[in-house]
Amino acid sequence: MDIKKHQSAFGQKLKNIRASLNLTQEEFCDKLNIEVSNLSKWENGRGYPSMPTFLKISEILKIEPTKLLDVKYYDKTSIKSLLINEIERLSDKEQLFALKVLRLMNEELKNS
């Protein structure tokens, strides 16, 4: 599956979960402190949020971050590519934070 299909699947899932919680785009964006245009872009399959925003989205929606990704559509190559692209966009401080989050997620998966 190519990146456009991944983005589309993510966007649809995000939109469905947000709507199921009766949150308008404006209400959700206020909680995230982002512009509606950013959310609209993601929900329409034209990109992904940054890692810190992605984690905040999962917190607001009260779901595990992995629930926003339909991992059955990802193969190892596309996951690695997505991770590398995202990591390259982060500052050094954000990269360290992302590493900590990944390690915590890995430990939680081992323990479940």
N, CA, C and O atoms as CSV, one atom per row, in Angstrom:
chain,resi,resn,atom,element,x,y,z
A,1,MET,N,N,0.852,-1.173,0.000
A,1,MET,CA,C,0.000,0.000,0.000
A,1,MET,C,C,0.896,1.233,0.000
A,1,MET,O,O,1.893,1.278,0.721
A,2,ASP,N,N,0.550,2.221,-0.795
A,2,ASP,CA,C,1.382,3.411,-0.876
A,2,ASP,C,C,1.016,4.425,0.197
A,2,ASP,O,O,0.025,4.264,0.909
A,3,ILE,N,N,1.825,5.466,0.302
A,3,ILE,CA,C,1.676,6.470,1.355
A,3,ILE,C,C,0.325,7.173,1.303
A,3,ILE,O,O,-0.241,7.493,2.349
A,4,LYS,N,N,-0.198,7.418,0.116
A,4,LYS,CA,C,-1.496,8.087,-0.017
A,4,LYS,C,C,-2.606,7.253,0.610
A,4,LYS,O,O,-3.502,7.790,1.260
A,5,LYS,N,N,-2.543,5.948,0.413
A,5,LYS,CA,C,-3.560,5.066,1.001
A,5,LYS,C,C,-3.419,5.028,2.518
A,5,LYS,O,O,-4.423,4.971,3.229
A,6,HIS,N,N,-2.184,5.058,3.025
A,6,HIS,CA,C,-1.957,5.103,4.467
A,6,HIS,C,C,-2.544,6.385,5.048
A,6,HIS,O,O,-3.239,6.364,6.064
A,7,GLN,N,N,-2.252,7.500,4.383
A,7,GLN,CA,C,-2.759,8.788,4.856
A,7,GLN,C,C,-4.279,8.817,4.836
A,7,GLN,O,O,-4.908,9.337,5.757
A,8,SER,N,N,-4.859,8.265,3.796
A,8,SER,CA,C,-6.311,8.232,3.680
A,8,SER,C,C,-6.933,7.379,4.786
A,8,SER,O,O,-7.930,7.772,5.393
A,9,ALA,N,N,-6.342,6.214,5.043
A,9,ALA,CA,C,-6.849,5.328,6.099
A,9,ALA,C,C,-6.734,5.999,7.462
A,9,ALA,O,O,-7.661,5.936,8.269
A,10,PHE,N,N,-5.593,6.643,7.718
A,10,PHE,CA,C,-5.399,7.362,8.976
A,10,PHE,C,C,-6.432,8.478,9.110
A,10,PHE,O,O,-7.068,8.616,10.155
A,11,GLY,N,N,-6.599,9.265,8.063
A,11,GLY,CA,C,-7.526,10.392,8.095
A,11,GLY,C,C,-8.950,9.970,8.349
A,11,GLY,O,O,-9.664,10.610,9.120
A,12,GLN,N,N,-9.369,8.900,7.709
A,12,GLN,CA,C,-10.744,8.414,7.898
A,12,GLN,C,C,-10.942,7.916,9.324
A,12,GLN,O,O,-11.976,8.171,9.941
A,13,LYS,N,N,-9.947,7.205,9.841
A,13,LYS,CA,C,-10.045,6.701,11.209
A,13,LYS,C,C,-10.090,7.860,12.200
A,13,LYS,O,O,-10.899,7.847,13.128
A,14,LEU,N,N,-9.235,8.858,12.016
A,14,LEU,CA,C,-9.220,10.035,12.877
A,14,LEU,C,C,-10.580,10.733,12.857
A,14,LEU,O,O,-11.132,11.068,13.905
A,15,LYS,N,N,-11.104,10.946,11.669
A,15,LYS,CA,C,-12.395,11.621,11.518
A,15,LYS,C,C,-13.513,10.823,12.193
A,15,LYS,O,O,-14.349,11.395,12.892
A,16,ASN,N,N,-13.529,9.518,11.989
A,16,ASN,CA,C,-14.576,8.684,12.579
A,16,ASN,C,C,-14.530,8.685,14.101
A,16,ASN,O,O,-15.567,8.786,14.757
A,17,ILE,N,N,-13.337,8.575,14.658
A,17,ILE,CA,C,-13.208,8.560,16.120
A,17,ILE,C,C,-13.588,9.916,16.697
A,17,ILE,O,O,-14.305,9.990,17.695
A,18,ARG,N,N,-13.110,10.990,16.073
A,18,ARG,CA,C,-13.457,12.342,16.543
A,18,ARG,C,C,-14.965,12.540,16.513
A,18,ARG,O,O,-15.553,13.031,17.476
A,19,ALA,N,N,-15.589,12.158,15.404
A,19,ALA,CA,C,-17.031,12.327,15.250
A,19,ALA,C,C,-17.803,11.467,16.252
A,19,ALA,O,O,-18.842,11.885,16.762
A,20,SER,N,N,-17.294,10.265,16.530
A,20,SER,CA,C,-17.973,9.380,17.482
A,20,SER,C,C,-17.991,9.971,18.890
A,20,SER,O,O,-18.836,9.617,19.713
A,21,LEU,N,N,-17.056,10.868,19.154
A,21,LEU,CA,C,-17.003,11.557,20.450
A,21,LEU,C,C,-17.760,12.885,20.423
A,21,LEU,O,O,-17.697,13.675,21.365
A,22,ASN,N,N,-18.475,13.108,19.323
A,22,ASN,CA,C,-19.255,14.337,19.131
A,22,ASN,C,C,-18.410,15.597,19.258
A,22,ASN,O,O,-18.860,16.609,19.795
A,23,LEU,N,N,-17.183,15.522,18.756
A,23,LEU,CA,C,-16.299,16.690,18.732
A,23,LEU,C,C,-16.311,17.279,17.325
A,23,LEU,O,O,-16.057,16.574,16.348
A,24,THR,N,N,-16.605,18.561,17.227
A,24,THR,CA,C,-16.498,19.223,15.934
A,24,THR,C,C,-15.025,19.418,15.620
A,24,THR,O,O,-14.174,19.287,16.500
A,25,GLN,N,N,-14.727,19.729,14.373
A,25,GLN,CA,C,-13.339,20.023,14.023
A,25,GLN,C,C,-12.824,21.190,14.857
A,25,GLN,O,O,-11.689,21.160,15.333
A,26,GLU,N,N,-13.641,22.205,15.034
A,26,GLU,CA,C,-13.216,23.384,15.787
A,26,GLU,C,C,-12.911,23.042,17.239
A,26,GLU,O,O,-11.900,23.486,17.782
A,27,GLU,N,N,-13.789,22.246,17.878
A,27,GLU,CA,C,-13.572,21.855,19.274
A,27,GLU,C,C,-12.291,21.027,19.410
A,27,GLU,O,O,-11.496,21.226,20.329
A,28,PHE,N,N,-12.119,20.110,18.488
A,28,PHE,CA,C,-10.933,19.249,18.520
A,28,PHE,C,C,-9.665,20.075,18.324
A,28,PHE,O,O,-8.668,19.875,19.017
A,29,CYS,N,N,-9.715,21.001,17.377
A,29,CYS,CA,C,-8.554,21.845,17.100
A,29,CYS,C,C,-8.220,22.747,18.284
A,29,CYS,O,O,-7.048,23.007,18.555
A,30,ASP,N,N,-9.246,23.225,18.990
A,30,ASP,CA,C,-8.998,24.028,20.192
A,30,ASP,C,C,-8.242,23.214,21.232
A,30,ASP,O,O,-7.326,23.725,21.877
A,31,LYS,N,N,-8.618,21.960,21.395
A,31,LYS,CA,C,-7.939,21.093,22.363
A,31,LYS,C,C,-6.488,20.808,21.944
A,31,LYS,O,O,-5.601,20.665,22.785
A,32,LEU,N,N,-6.272,20.732,20.628
A,32,LEU,CA,C,-4.933,20.454,20.104
A,32,LEU,C,C,-4.090,21.704,19.916
A,32,LEU,O,O,-2.871,21.631,19.762
A,33,ASN,N,N,-4.762,22.863,19.931
A,33,ASN,CA,C,-4.098,24.139,19.679
A,33,ASN,C,C,-3.496,24.169,18.266
A,33,ASN,O,O,-2.334,24.525,18.065
A,34,ILE,N,N,-4.341,23.777,17.294
A,34,ILE,CA,C,-3.938,23.800,15.888
A,34,ILE,C,C,-5.023,24.472,15.063
A,34,ILE,O,O,-6.127,24.721,15.549
A,35,GLU,N,N,-4.699,24.758,13.822
A,35,GLU,CA,C,-5.655,25.339,12.895
A,35,GLU,C,C,-6.548,24.232,12.311
A,35,GLU,O,O,-6.107,23.098,12.129
A,36,VAL,N,N,-7.796,24.580,12.026
A,36,VAL,CA,C,-8.735,23.632,11.423
A,36,VAL,C,C,-8.190,23.122,10.087
A,36,VAL,O,O,-8.421,21.972,9.713
A,37,SER,N,N,-7.472,23.977,9.379
A,37,SER,CA,C,-6.925,23.563,8.076
A,37,SER,C,C,-5.975,22.372,8.223
A,37,SER,O,O,-5.913,21.522,7.334
A,38,ASN,N,N,-5.236,22.301,9.329
A,38,ASN,CA,C,-4.342,21.157,9.553
A,38,ASN,C,C,-5.144,19.878,9.754
A,38,ASN,O,O,-4.845,18.849,9.148
A,39,LEU,N,N,-6.158,19.946,10.604
A,39,LEU,CA,C,-6.988,18.775,10.847
A,39,LEU,C,C,-7.694,18.343,9.568
A,39,LEU,O,O,-7.762,17.152,9.262
A,40,SER,N,N,-8.202,19.283,8.845
A,40,SER,CA,C,-8.885,18.981,7.588
A,40,SER,C,C,-7.944,18.265,6.622
A,40,SER,O,O,-8.337,17.311,5.951
A,41,LYS,N,N,-6.702,18.733,6.560
A,41,LYS,CA,C,-5.702,18.104,5.688
A,41,LYS,C,C,-5.498,16.645,6.090
A,41,LYS,O,O,-5.474,15.765,5.229
A,42,TRP,N,N,-5.352,16.383,7.380
A,42,TRP,CA,C,-5.128,15.015,7.844
A,42,TRP,C,C,-6.351,14.146,7.587
A,42,TRP,O,O,-6.233,13.020,7.103
A,43,GLU,N,N,-7.538,14.679,7.916
A,43,GLU,CA,C,-8.762,13.892,7.765
A,43,GLU,C,C,-9.068,13.600,6.297
A,43,GLU,O,O,-9.769,12.636,5.988
A,44,ASN,N,N,-8.554,14.413,5.410
A,44,ASN,CA,C,-8.754,14.197,3.979
A,44,ASN,C,C,-7.595,13.436,3.333
A,44,ASN,O,O,-7.490,13.376,2.108
A,45,GLY,N,N,-6.729,12.855,4.165
A,45,GLY,CA,C,-5.665,11.989,3.657
A,45,GLY,C,C,-4.535,12.696,2.951
A,45,GLY,O,O,-3.915,12.140,2.045
A,46,ARG,N,N,-4.261,13.939,3.366
A,46,ARG,CA,C,-3.194,14.705,2.706
A,46,ARG,C,C,-2.020,14.981,3.646
A,46,ARG,O,O,-1.353,16.007,3.518
A,47,GLY,N,N,-1.770,14.084,4.573
A,47,GLY,CA,C,-0.629,14.251,5.454
A,47,GLY,C,C,-0.878,13.656,6.827
A,47,GLY,O,O,-1.945,13.116,7.118
A,48,TYR,N,N,0.149,13.774,7.661
A,48,TYR,CA,C,0.107,13.282,9.033
A,48,TYR,C,C,0.501,14.413,9.980
A,48,TYR,O,O,1.210,15.340,9.587
A,49,PRO,N,N,0.044,14.336,11.217
A,49,PRO,CA,C,0.528,15.293,12.220
A,49,PRO,C,C,1.950,14.939,12.646
A,49,PRO,O,O,2.431,13.836,12.382
A,50,SER,N,N,2.609,15.873,13.298
A,50,SER,CA,C,3.928,15.583,13.863
A,50,SER,C,C,3.767,14.548,14.969
A,50,SER,O,O,2.655,14.313,15.442
A,51,MET,N,N,4.853,13.937,15.377
A,51,MET,CA,C,4.799,12.922,16.428
A,51,MET,C,C,4.211,13.474,17.735
A,51,MET,O,O,3.324,12.835,18.302
A,52,PRO,N,N,4.669,14.635,18.238
A,52,PRO,CA,C,4.060,15.154,19.470
A,52,PRO,C,C,2.559,15.411,19.320
A,52,PRO,O,O,1.793,15.151,20.248
A,53,THR,N,N,2.132,15.919,18.159
A,53,THR,CA,C,0.711,16.170,17.931
A,53,THR,C,C,-0.039,14.851,17.821
A,53,THR,O,O,-1.147,14.723,18.341
A,54,PHE,N,N,0.549,13.878,17.154
A,54,PHE,CA,C,-0.051,12.552,17.038
A,54,PHE,C,C,-0.317,11.967,18.423
A,54,PHE,O,O,-1.387,11.411,18.673
A,55,LEU,N,N,0.655,12.094,19.314
A,55,LEU,CA,C,0.497,11.565,20.669
A,55,LEU,C,C,-0.574,12.334,21.439
A,55,LEU,O,O,-1.331,11.746,22.212
A,56,LYS,N,N,-0.635,13.646,21.228
A,56,LYS,CA,C,-1.662,14.446,21.891
A,56,LYS,C,C,-3.051,14.082,21.364
A,56,LYS,O,O,-4.017,14.060,22.126
A,57,ILE,N,N,-3.153,13.797,20.072
A,57,ILE,CA,C,-4.426,13.366,19.482
A,57,ILE,C,C,-4.906,12.099,20.175
A,57,ILE,O,O,-6.068,12.006,20.569
A,58,SER,N,N,-4.018,11.130,20.324
A,58,SER,CA,C,-4.427,9.869,20.961
A,58,SER,C,C,-4.834,10.101,22.413
A,58,SER,O,O,-5.729,9.430,22.926
A,59,GLU,N,N,-4.180,11.045,23.070
A,59,GLU,CA,C,-4.528,11.384,24.450
A,59,GLU,C,C,-5.926,12.009,24.518
A,59,GLU,O,O,-6.736,11.625,25.361
A,60,ILE,N,N,-6.205,12.958,23.642
A,60,ILE,CA,C,-7.506,13.622,23.617
A,60,ILE,C,C,-8.619,12.632,23.280
A,60,ILE,O,O,-9.703,12.682,23.862
A,61,LEU,N,N,-8.341,11.736,22.340
A,61,LEU,CA,C,-9.339,10.752,21.921
A,61,LEU,C,C,-9.432,9.575,22.893
A,61,LEU,O,O,-10.312,8.722,22.775
A,62,LYS,N,N,-8.501,9.547,23.860
A,62,LYS,CA,C,-8.459,8.486,24.872
A,62,LYS,C,C,-8.332,7.092,24.246
A,62,LYS,O,O,-9.052,6.157,24.598
A,63,ILE,N,N,-7.391,6.994,23.309
A,63,ILE,CA,C,-7.116,5.719,22.663
A,63,ILE,C,C,-5.610,5.512,22.593
A,63,ILE,O,O,-4.830,6.459,22.699
A,64,GLU,N,N,-5.223,4.269,22.414
A,64,GLU,CA,C,-3.811,3.964,22.206
A,64,GLU,C,C,-3.377,4.547,20.862
A,64,GLU,O,O,-4.140,4.484,19.898
A,65,PRO,N,N,-2.175,5.111,20.772
A,65,PRO,CA,C,-1.716,5.686,19.500
A,65,PRO,C,C,-1.811,4.706,18.332
A,65,PRO,O,O,-2.126,5.104,17.211
A,66,THR,N,N,-1.544,3.442,18.589
A,66,THR,CA,C,-1.574,2.458,17.505
A,66,THR,C,C,-2.976,2.259,16.929
A,66,THR,O,O,-3.118,1.779,15.804
A,67,LYS,N,N,-4.012,2.623,17.687
A,67,LYS,CA,C,-5.389,2.477,17.195
A,67,LYS,C,C,-5.681,3.446,16.051
A,67,LYS,O,O,-6.608,3.231,15.270
A,68,LEU,N,N,-4.892,4.507,15.956
A,68,LEU,CA,C,-5.074,5.467,14.863
A,68,LEU,C,C,-4.452,4.974,13.563
A,68,LEU,O,O,-4.750,5.490,12.485
A,69,LEU,N,N,-3.599,3.987,13.672
A,69,LEU,CA,C,-2.942,3.445,12.483
A,69,LEU,C,C,-3.498,2.070,12.207
A,69,LEU,O,O,-3.570,1.229,13.103
A,70,ASP,N,N,-3.879,1.846,11.003
A,70,ASP,CA,C,-4.392,0.541,10.615
A,70,ASP,C,C,-3.197,-0.303,10.201
A,70,ASP,O,O,-2.907,-0.461,9.015
A,71,VAL,N,N,-2.512,-0.840,11.201
A,71,VAL,CA,C,-1.229,-1.483,10.968
A,71,VAL,C,C,-1.298,-2.693,10.051
A,71,VAL,O,O,-0.267,-3.119,9.532
A,72,LYS,N,N,-2.461,-3.251,9.837
A,72,LYS,CA,C,-2.529,-4.405,8.927
A,72,LYS,C,C,-2.164,-4.017,7.501
A,72,LYS,O,O,-1.837,-4.885,6.691
A,73,TYR,N,N,-2.216,-2.718,7.179
A,73,TYR,CA,C,-1.890,-2.259,5.841
A,73,TYR,C,C,-0.421,-1.887,5.677
A,73,TYR,O,O,0.011,-1.546,4.576
A,74,TYR,N,N,0.335,-1.948,6.742
A,74,TYR,CA,C,1.718,-1.517,6.691
A,74,TYR,C,C,2.648,-2.717,6.573
A,74,TYR,O,O,2.469,-3.729,7.249
A,75,ASP,N,N,3.632,-2.587,5.713
A,75,ASP,CA,C,4.670,-3.596,5.672
A,75,ASP,C,C,5.923,-2.974,6.294
A,75,ASP,O,O,5.959,-1.769,6.544
A,76,LYS,N,N,6.930,-3.779,6.540
A,76,LYS,CA,C,8.128,-3.284,7.218
A,76,LYS,C,C,8.789,-2.130,6.475
A,76,LYS,O,O,9.268,-1.183,7.099
A,77,THR,N,N,8.817,-2.204,5.169
A,77,THR,CA,C,9.461,-1.150,4.381
A,77,THR,C,C,8.724,0.169,4.510
A,77,THR,O,O,9.351,1.213,4.691
A,78,SER,N,N,7.396,0.137,4.418
A,78,SER,CA,C,6.650,1.388,4.497
A,78,SER,C,C,6.681,1.961,5.906
A,78,SER,O,O,6.731,3.179,6.075
A,79,ILE,N,N,6.653,1.098,6.921
A,79,ILE,CA,C,6.737,1.590,8.299
A,79,ILE,C,C,8.082,2.270,8.522
A,79,ILE,O,O,8.143,3.364,9.082
A,80,LYS,N,N,9.146,1.628,8.089
A,80,LYS,CA,C,10.481,2.201,8.268
A,80,LYS,C,C,10.583,3.541,7.541
A,80,LYS,O,O,11.138,4.499,8.080
A,81,SER,N,N,10.060,3.611,6.341
A,81,SER,CA,C,10.092,4.843,5.562
A,81,SER,C,C,9.306,5.954,6.254
A,81,SER,O,O,9.771,7.091,6.335
A,82,LEU,N,N,8.115,5.623,6.750
A,82,LEU,CA,C,7.299,6.617,7.464
A,82,LEU,C,C,8.010,7.117,8.717
A,82,LEU,O,O,8.010,8.315,9.001
A,83,LEU,N,N,8.616,6.195,9.466
A,83,LEU,CA,C,9.335,6.588,10.674
A,83,LEU,C,C,10.530,7.485,10.359
A,83,LEU,O,O,10.742,8.499,11.024
A,84,ILE,N,N,11.293,7.119,9.366
A,84,ILE,CA,C,12.466,7.915,8.996
A,84,ILE,C,C,12.040,9.310,8.559
A,84,ILE,O,O,12.637,10.303,8.975
A,85,ASN,N,N,11.013,9.388,7.724
A,85,ASN,CA,C,10.535,10.698,7.274
A,85,ASN,C,C,10.070,11.555,8.436
A,85,ASN,O,O,10.349,12.752,8.488
A,86,GLU,N,N,9.366,10.941,9.357
A,86,GLU,CA,C,8.861,11.696,10.511
A,86,GLU,C,C,10.007,12.131,11.414
A,86,GLU,O,O,10.035,13.275,11.869
A,87,ILE,N,N,10.937,11.247,11.675
A,87,ILE,CA,C,12.064,11.562,12.554
A,87,ILE,C,C,12.919,12.688,11.982
A,87,ILE,O,O,13.409,13.541,12.721
A,88,GLU,N,N,13.093,12.685,10.673
A,88,GLU,CA,C,13.898,13.732,10.046
A,88,GLU,C,C,13.281,15.119,10.205
A,88,GLU,O,O,13.990,16.122,10.138
A,89,ARG,N,N,11.985,15.181,10.414
A,89,ARG,CA,C,11.303,16.473,10.589
A,89,ARG,C,C,11.435,17.016,12.008
A,89,ARG,O,O,11.152,18.188,12.255
A,90,LEU,N,N,11.864,16.168,12.940
A,90,LEU,CA,C,11.909,16.551,14.348
A,90,LEU,C,C,13.217,17.253,14.715
A,90,LEU,O,O,14.263,17.025,14.108
A,91,SER,N,N,13.121,18.103,15.719
A,91,SER,CA,C,14.329,18.699,16.281
A,91,SER,C,C,15.055,17.628,17.099
A,91,SER,O,O,14.505,16.555,17.346
A,92,ASP,N,N,16.282,17.919,17.515
A,92,ASP,CA,C,17.033,16.959,18.324
A,92,ASP,C,C,16.274,16.606,19.601
A,92,ASP,O,O,16.211,15.439,19.987
A,93,LYS,N,N,15.705,17.604,20.245
A,93,LYS,CA,C,14.958,17.390,21.483
A,93,LYS,C,C,13.732,16.521,21.226
A,93,LYS,O,O,13.433,15.624,22.014
A,94,GLU,N,N,13.029,16.776,20.141
A,94,GLU,CA,C,11.849,15.988,19.795
A,94,GLU,C,C,12.229,14.558,19.434
A,94,GLU,O,O,11.476,13.627,19.719
A,95,GLN,N,N,13.393,14.374,18.809
A,95,GLN,CA,C,13.850,13.024,18.468
A,95,GLN,C,C,14.110,12.218,19.740
A,95,GLN,O,O,13.768,11.038,19.808
A,96,LEU,N,N,14.710,12.849,20.740
A,96,LEU,CA,C,14.951,12.154,22.010
A,96,LEU,C,C,13.636,11.771,22.675
A,96,LEU,O,O,13.510,10.677,23.225
A,97,PHE,N,N,12.656,12.672,22.625
A,97,PHE,CA,C,11.343,12.395,23.186
A,97,PHE,C,C,10.683,11.227,22.443
A,97,PHE,O,O,10.117,10.330,23.069
A,98,ALA,N,N,10.758,11.241,21.116
A,98,ALA,CA,C,10.174,10.177,20.307
A,98,ALA,C,C,10.829,8.831,20.637
A,98,ALA,O,O,10.149,7.808,20.712
A,99,LEU,N,N,12.125,8.839,20.829
A,99,LEU,CA,C,12.838,7.614,21.189
A,99,LEU,C,C,12.330,7.070,22.523
A,99,LEU,O,O,12.124,5.865,22.669
A,100,LYS,N,N,12.131,7.956,23.487
A,100,LYS,CA,C,11.607,7.536,24.793
A,100,LYS,C,C,10.219,6.941,24.644
A,100,LYS,O,O,9.908,5.916,25.249
A,101,VAL,N,N,9.390,7.580,23.843
A,101,VAL,CA,C,8.030,7.081,23.628
A,101,VAL,C,C,8.061,5.705,22.973
A,101,VAL,O,O,7.335,4.801,23.387
A,102,LEU,N,N,8.896,5.547,21.955
A,102,LEU,CA,C,8.997,4.251,21.279
A,102,LEU,C,C,9.470,3.156,22.230
A,102,LEU,O,O,8.975,2.030,22.186
A,103,ARG,N,N,10.416,3.488,23.078
A,103,ARG,CA,C,10.903,2.506,24.041
A,103,ARG,C,C,9.808,2.126,25.027
A,103,ARG,O,O,9.653,0.952,25.363
A,104,LEU,N,N,9.047,3.117,25.493
A,104,LEU,CA,C,7.934,2.839,26.409
A,104,LEU,C,C,6.870,1.977,25.739
A,104,LEU,O,O,6.354,1.037,26.344
A,105,MET,N,N,6.548,2.296,24.501
A,105,MET,CA,C,5.562,1.510,23.770
A,105,MET,C,C,6.047,0.073,23.593
A,105,MET,O,O,5.264,-0.868,23.730
A,106,ASN,N,N,7.321,-0.097,23.293
A,106,ASN,CA,C,7.893,-1.425,23.116
A,106,ASN,C,C,7.805,-2.230,24.412
A,106,ASN,O,O,7.456,-3.411,24.393
A,107,GLU,N,N,8.117,-1.596,25.518
A,107,GLU,CA,C,8.032,-2.282,26.816
A,107,GLU,C,C,6.597,-2.671,27.118
A,107,GLU,O,O,6.339,-3.773,27.602
A,108,GLU,N,N,5.652,-1.767,26.832
A,108,GLU,CA,C,4.248,-2.065,27.097
A,108,GLU,C,C,3.770,-3.224,26.229
A,108,GLU,O,O,3.013,-4.077,26.692
A,109,LEU,N,N,4.204,-3.258,24.986
A,109,LEU,CA,C,3.810,-4.358,24.107
A,109,LEU,C,C,4.383,-5.685,24.576
A,109,LEU,O,O,3.728,-6.722,24.470
A,110,LYS,N,N,5.610,-5.654,25.095
A,110,LYS,CA,C,6.222,-6.879,25.623
A,110,LYS,C,C,5.447,-7.396,26.830
A,110,LYS,O,O,5.326,-8.604,27.033
A,111,ASN,N,N,4.920,-6.461,27.633
A,111,ASN,CA,C,4.245,-6.839,28.879
A,111,ASN,C,C,2.766,-7.156,28.684
A,111,ASN,O,O,2.099,-7.573,29.631
A,112,SER,N,N,2.250,-6.970,27.488
A,112,SER,CA,C,0.810,-7.234,27.301
A,112,SER,C,C,0.548,-8.602,26.722
A,112,SER,O,O,-0.607,-8.971,26.508
